[in-house]
Amino acid sequence: MKLFKTLVLSLAAIFALTAIFSVGILASAGTTVPTTGQGLTTVTSSTATPLTDGSTLINRTTHGFWIEDPSAANFPSDKVANCNSTLLLSAEAAPIVWKGFCSVTDIHGDIWVAAFSATTPDFSDCNWVMNGGTGKYAGVTGSGQCFPGGPITADGSNFRTAWKGEWVLP
């Protein structure tokens, strides 16, 4: 009977440690962890407003599936992202500025929020910043580069994105 109790307690301890490691709770505070990933996103609504100078303001909302590469933070790889963005196009339809934010949710319901922006026509200066969230993301910060990958459907309503950067754990 004593052996059985010892075995049950040992298994419970192993299970608890596995759960802790799987959500990244034991990562060291202040640790910088590289992050990379990609997303497949669909435009859920879009409104184009012509402006008096000939430029066009486009507001849109999107929903996407994001997959991060495994990292030392042990955050879940698969996430869903709901984003709102604004794009200003010149009278010649060249991008002038693109800014927005995303609310990203993992399988446990924990959320983090990121802001992004680009001010070059080819989006080569695209960057993102993250300032915490809920649950395992509380106090986490981060930043890096984003890489709009272009449309994956002819109408442009579905597109690919990628990113790299780093998380700074609290």
C-alpha positions as CSV (number, residue, x, y, z in Angstrom):
1,M,0.0,0.0,0.0
2,K,2.9,2.4,0.8
3,L,4.4,1.6,-2.6
4,F,1.1,2.4,-4.3
5,K,0.8,5.8,-2.5
6,T,4.4,6.7,-3.4
7,L,3.8,5.8,-7.0
8,V,0.6,7.9,-7.1
9,L,2.3,10.9,-5.5
10,S,5.3,10.5,-7.9
11,L,3.0,10.4,-10.9
12,A,1.0,13.5,-9.6
13,A,4.3,15.4,-9.2
14,I,5.4,14.5,-12.7
15,F,2.1,15.5,-14.1
16,A,2.2,18.9,-12.3
17,L,5.7,19.6,-13.5
18,T,4.8,18.7,-17.1
19,A,1.8,21.1,-16.9
20,I,4.1,23.9,-15.5
21,F,6.7,23.4,-18.2
22,S,4.1,23.2,-21.0
23,V,2.8,26.8,-20.3
24,G,6.3,28.3,-19.7
25,I,5.8,29.2,-16.0
26,L,9.3,28.2,-15.1
27,A,11.0,30.5,-17.7
28,S,13.4,32.9,-16.0
29,A,12.2,36.5,-15.6
30,G,13.9,39.0,-18.0
31,T,14.8,36.2,-20.3
32,T,14.8,37.1,-24.0
33,V,13.4,34.4,-26.2
34,P,13.4,34.5,-30.0
35,T,10.1,34.1,-31.8
36,T,9.2,33.4,-35.4
37,G,6.0,32.4,-37.1
38,Q,3.5,32.8,-39.9
39,G,-0.2,33.4,-40.3
40,L,-2.9,32.7,-42.8
41,T,-5.5,35.5,-42.6
42,T,-8.9,36.3,-44.1
43,V,-10.4,39.7,-44.5
44,T,-13.8,39.7,-42.7
45,S,-14.8,43.3,-43.5
46,S,-13.3,46.2,-45.5
47,T,-14.4,49.7,-46.1
48,A,-12.7,52.1,-48.6
49,T,-13.2,55.8,-48.2
50,P,-12.0,58.1,-51.0
51,L,-10.5,61.3,-49.6
52,T,-10.6,64.8,-51.2
53,D,-6.9,64.7,-52.2
54,G,-7.5,61.5,-54.3
55,S,-6.0,59.2,-51.7
56,T,-8.0,56.3,-50.2
57,L,-8.4,55.2,-46.6
58,I,-9.1,51.5,-46.1
59,N,-10.3,50.1,-42.8
60,R,-10.5,46.4,-42.4
61,T,-10.9,43.6,-39.9
62,T,-9.3,40.2,-40.3
63,H,-9.3,36.8,-38.7
64,G,-6.3,34.5,-39.0
65,F,-4.6,31.4,-37.8
66,W,-1.1,32.0,-36.6
67,I,1.5,29.3,-36.0
68,E,4.6,30.2,-34.0
69,D,7.7,28.1,-34.2
70,P,8.5,26.3,-30.9
71,S,10.6,28.5,-28.6
72,A,12.2,28.4,-25.1
73,A,9.1,30.2,-23.8
74,N,7.0,27.1,-24.4
75,F,3.9,29.2,-25.4
76,P,1.4,27.2,-27.5
77,S,2.3,27.3,-31.2
78,D,-1.2,27.6,-32.6
79,K,-3.2,30.8,-32.1
80,V,-6.1,32.7,-33.6
81,A,-5.8,36.4,-34.3
82,N,-8.4,39.1,-34.8
83,C,-7.0,42.3,-36.2
84,N,-8.1,45.8,-37.1
85,S,-6.0,47.9,-39.5
86,T,-6.0,51.1,-41.5
87,L,-4.2,51.5,-44.8
88,L,-3.7,54.9,-46.5
89,L,-3.2,54.7,-50.3
90,S,-2.0,57.6,-52.4
91,A,-4.0,58.8,-55.4
92,E,-1.8,56.5,-57.4
93,A,-2.8,53.5,-55.1
94,A,0.6,53.3,-53.6
95,P,0.7,52.4,-49.9
96,I,1.6,55.4,-47.7
97,V,1.1,54.0,-44.2
98,W,-0.4,50.9,-42.6
99,K,-1.1,50.5,-38.9
100,G,-3.2,48.3,-36.8
101,F,-3.5,46.0,-33.8
102,C,-4.3,42.3,-33.2
103,S,-5.8,40.4,-30.3
104,V,-4.2,36.9,-30.3
105,T,-5.7,34.0,-28.4
106,D,-4.2,30.6,-27.6
107,I,-5.8,27.3,-26.9
108,H,-6.0,28.1,-23.2
109,G,-7.9,31.3,-23.7
110,D,-4.9,33.5,-22.8
111,I,-4.6,36.7,-24.9
112,W,-1.9,39.0,-26.0
113,V,-2.2,42.2,-28.0
114,A,0.2,43.4,-30.7
115,A,0.4,46.7,-32.6
116,F,2.0,46.8,-36.1
117,S,2.9,49.5,-38.6
118,A,4.7,50.2,-41.9
119,T,5.4,53.4,-43.7
120,T,7.1,52.3,-46.9
121,P,5.3,51.4,-50.0
122,D,6.8,47.9,-50.0
123,F,6.2,47.4,-46.2
124,S,9.9,46.7,-45.8
125,D,9.9,48.6,-42.5
126,C,7.0,46.6,-41.1
127,N,7.4,46.1,-37.3
128,W,5.4,44.8,-34.4
129,V,5.3,45.5,-30.7
130,M,3.6,43.5,-27.9
131,N,3.0,44.8,-24.4
132,G,1.6,42.0,-22.3
133,G,-1.7,40.2,-22.1
134,T,-3.6,37.8,-19.9
135,G,-2.6,34.5,-18.2
136,K,0.8,33.3,-19.3
137,Y,1.3,36.5,-21.4
138,A,0.8,38.9,-18.4
139,G,3.8,41.1,-18.3
140,V,5.4,39.7,-21.5
141,T,6.7,42.3,-23.9
142,G,8.2,41.9,-27.4
143,S,9.0,43.4,-30.7
144,G,10.3,42.5,-34.1
145,Q,9.8,42.6,-37.8
146,C,6.7,41.6,-39.8
147,F,6.7,40.4,-43.4
148,P,3.4,40.7,-45.3
149,G,3.5,37.7,-47.7
150,G,0.9,38.8,-50.2
151,P,-2.4,37.4,-51.3
152,I,-3.0,33.6,-51.5
153,T,-6.3,34.1,-53.4
154,A,-6.9,36.1,-56.6
155,D,-9.3,38.6,-54.9
156,G,-6.7,39.4,-52.2
157,S,-9.1,38.6,-49.3
158,N,-6.8,35.8,-48.0
159,F,-3.2,36.4,-47.4
160,R,0.0,35.2,-45.7
161,T,2.1,37.0,-43.1
162,A,5.3,36.1,-41.2
163,W,7.2,37.6,-38.4
164,K,10.4,37.3,-36.3
165,G,11.5,39.0,-33.1
166,E,11.8,38.3,-29.5
167,W,9.7,37.9,-26.3
168,V,11.0,39.4,-23.1
169,L,9.5,37.4,-20.2
170,P,8.5,39.2,-17.0
